[in-house]
């Protein structure tokens, strides 16, 4: 990714507004948004896992001096997300909430206990509701 790819992007703004994301949409490449939508429909995080692993591998081989650290942070975040959320549904809910909260700010926190707690509480309430029976 070059500096030209992040034109129009600013701290805290949705990354899908930068030039690189626009090019990806025009080329009909799978974006994180479409991947999350597919994961919700399938009820699985397998495609998400493969996509993030491929992204980290690409970052490690791109030659940018910051890329290895970024790949490490990405995989640390993903492993924390996978290990603290037992089901695919909870992982998808956590990633969605994390992304909404930290949109455009990278990974300021590898694990957000407050988001996790909210997801767990919502899941428990859904399991106990009469509609779930």
N, C-alpha and C positions, 0 to 999 in steps of 0.2 A: 504494500500500500504506500502510495506516495503522498506528499502534502496536498497535491491537487485532488486526491480522493476525499479529503476531509474538508474541502471548501464548503462554506455554508453551515458548518457545524460549530457549535459552541458548547461550553461546559453546561451540563444540565439539560441540554436539548436532546430530543430523540435522535439517535444516530442514523435512523433511516432517512433523515432529511439531507445528509451530506451527499456530495456528488458520487462517491463510490457506491453508495447504496442505491442511488437512482440508476446507475449503470447496471448493477446486479439485477434490479427489477426489469429493466428493459431487455436484458439478455435472458430473462425468465429463469434466472438462477434461483435455487432454493435459498431463501433468506431465513433468518432466525424466526421472523414472524410466521412464515409459512410452515416452518418446521414445528413450531409450537402448536400451531393449529392442527397439523397432522398428528402430533403426539396426543393432543386432547381427543381427537376422533378415534385414534387407534387404542387409546388407553395404555400406551407403552412409551417408554423413554429410550428404546433401543436406537432409533434413528437419531435422537438427540445425542446420545452417548457417542455414536459413530461420528456425527458431525463435529462435536467438540473435540474429540480425539484427533480427527483429521485436521482441524483448525490448529490445534496445539502443535502437531507434527509439522505443518506448513510453516508455522511461526518459527520453529526451531531451525528450519533449513533456509529461511529467507535471507539471512545475512544482516539483518538490521541489528544494531548493538543492543537494543532494548528488548527485542523479540524473545530471547530465551527466558528472561525474567517474566515477561507478560504470559508466556506459555505456562510457566511454572505457577503463576498466580491463578490462571484460568483453571488448570487441572486441580490445584489445591481447593479452589472454590467448588468445582464439580464433585470432587471426592467427598468433601464435607456435606454437600447437598445430598449426594447419594446415600451416605452412611447415616445421616440424621433423619431422613424421611424414608419410612419403611416401604411405602407403596408407590407405584408409578403415579397415581392420582395425587398423592401428597407432594411428590417431587415436582410435578407440573404446577400445582398450586403455589409451592414455595418459589419456584423460578419466576412465575408470573408476578407474584407479589414483590419479590426481590428486585426484579427488573423495573417494575413500576416505581418502587421507592427510590432506587439508585439510578434511574434512567440518565444516561449520558455522563455518569461519574465513574465509570470503570468498576473496580472492585474495592471500594473503601473498607469493606469488611468481608472476610472470608466466610463468616457465618453470622447471621443476624438472629439472635435468640428471640427477639421480640416478634419478628416475622414468623419464625418457626412455631412459637407459642400460639400465635393467632391461628395458624394453619391447623395445629393440633386441636385447639379448642373448637374450631369450626367443624372439623372432622368428627370429633366426639359428639357434638350436638346433632350432627346429621345422622349418626348411627343410632342415637337414642330417640329421634323424632318419630312420631307415629307414621309419617309418610314413608319412612325407610323400612317399615315392617311389612 
